[in-house]
Amino acid sequence: MKVEIIKETSWASVLNAARFTWRKDPMSGDPSSNWKKKIIRAEHSPLRCLMFTINIYDIPSYTAGHFVRHVHAQPFVTSSRPDVDKEQVPRSEQKKSDLVNIRLFLNAEEIINISRKRLCNKAETETVLVWKEVLNKLVKIEPELVIACVPNCIYRGFCPEFKSCGYSRTEKFIQDRNSYLLNI
């Protein structure tokens, strides 16, 4: 598996969208780290102006299927049609474990939302590993954003799943939740 992240817009886009709503003139340059953390914590709509392309190569088709379910991330998955790729086996012989590539075109808010679902201990192990690799790359580009990328139970303070994995009843959960609250 390989992950590439392309930052399509800048924090100036987020800042100036927010300034527009406040009837303020645009500014040049990026806002401070503190301002970034504040708008991420507040989950205000200008955060949607921070856009990314995330390319993930050589993951199982079933894992790509988990990511295409996120409706605010525009997915592009490599075709499995034999008439498109002459080396492709007939569809009737393809397996869900066959490797595909996926491109997600999405905003910062959706990265946070995907994290809430795909970092959950109830998520498919392979999917969790893929998303953790995405975040390992993203932290080098947007460390403030990655701080907000936590499982749903950490975000909410309780497990909303039908059948809990039990993590939310552990001392580690309390430590992780407190760390999240301190850093967000």
N, C-alpha and C positions, 0 to 999 in steps of 0.2 A: 504494500500500500504506500502511496505517496500523496501528500497534501500540498497544494499551492493555494495561497491566499493573495488576492489582488484587492487592494483598497481602492474603490472606485470614486469615492468622494472624500472630502476632508471634514474635519471638525468645524472649519469655518462655515460650511453649509449648515451644520446643526446650529451653531451660534447665531448665524444670520436669520435662520428661520425663526428661532426664538425671539430675536431682537425685532423682527417684523411684527410678531404678535404683540409686542410691547410698544409698537409705534416708534421704534428707535432705528436710526440709520445703520446700515451694515458696517462691519469692521473687517479689516484684513487680518489674516493670521489666525492661528488656532487659539482657543480659549485655554485657560490654565487647567492643570490636572484636577484641582479642587472643583472647578466649574463642571468638568466632565463627570466627576463622581456625583455631583449634585443632580445633574439632569438624568443620569443613569438611575440613581436612587429614586428620583421622582417619577420616572417612566413617562416623561412628557413627550408628546408627539414629535417634536423636532428631532428626537433621537432616530426616527425613521429615515432621516436624510443621510445618515452615515451608512453608505452602501458598500457591499463587498461581493466579489466573486470568489467562491470557494470551489476549487477543483479537487476531487478525490479520485484517485486512480486505483484500479485493481482491487475492488471490494466485491464481495458476493452480491449477486442480484437481490437476494432477500434483504440484505442490509440497505441497499439503495432504496428498496421498497419502503423501508421505515422512514427515510428522509423525504421521499416524495409526498408523504402524508401531511407534511407541514405546509399548509396552504398559503402562507405568506412568504415562502421561499420558492422562487421559480426554479423548478428542477429541469435539468437537461441530462438525460441518461443515454449512454451509447446504445445504438440500435442493435437488436439481436436478429434483425430480419436477414435471412440468407440472401435475398436479392440485393441488399445494400452492401454486405460484406461477403464476398464469394467464399471466404474461408470459414464462414459461420456454419455450424451444423444445423440441420433442419430443426425447426422449433419443437417438434415432437420428441427430439432427442436432447434438448437443452435441459439443464438442471438449474434450480434456484441458487445453487452454490457456484455457478459459472461466474467468472469475474467480469465486472462492468466498470465503467467510469461514470461519475456523476458530477455535474456542475450545478452549484446552488448560487443563484443570484438573489441576495437577500440583504436586509438591513440589520442594524445593531439590535433593535428590539426583537427581531425574530431569532437572532443568535441566542439571546437570553432565553426566549421561549423554548427553543429546541433543547437547550441545556436542561431545562426543568424536566423534560420528558426523557431525554436520552442519556442523562447521567444517573437516573433512578436505578437502584439495584434490581428492580423488576424488569428493566429493559433487557433486550437481547444482549448477551455478553459481547458479541462481535460489534454491535452497534455502539455500545458504550466505549469500546476501545477506539473505534474510528472517531467518535466525537471528541474523546480525550486528546487524540492526536491533532485534531483540528484546533482545539483550544491551546495545545502546546505550541503550535505555530502562531496562533493569534496573539498570545500573551507577549510575544516579541514585538508585535505591531501596536496592539491596543491593550496594555496592561489594566487600565481602569475598567474596560469593558469585561475582561475575563473575570474580574473580582465578582461580578454579578452573575456569572454563569455557574449556577449551583443546581442540585436536584430540587424538585418541587418541595420535598419535606423540609429542606433547609430554608428555602424561601418562605414557605407558609408557617413553619414552626410545628407542623404535624404531618403525618402521612395521610394523603388523600386516597390512596389505593384501596381497592376492595379487599385485597389480601396483602397486608403489610409484610415487608421482609424482616421487620423487627428492629431495623437500624434506629428508628425514631425513639426507641425505648432504651437506648444505650447511653453510656457516659460519653462515648465518642461523638454521638449526635449532638449532645449538649455543648461539647467543646467546639464542634464544627459550626453549629448554629451561632454561638457566641462570637466566634471568630468572624463569621459572615457579617453579623450585625455591627461589629466593631469596625470592619473594613469597608463596608458599603457606605 
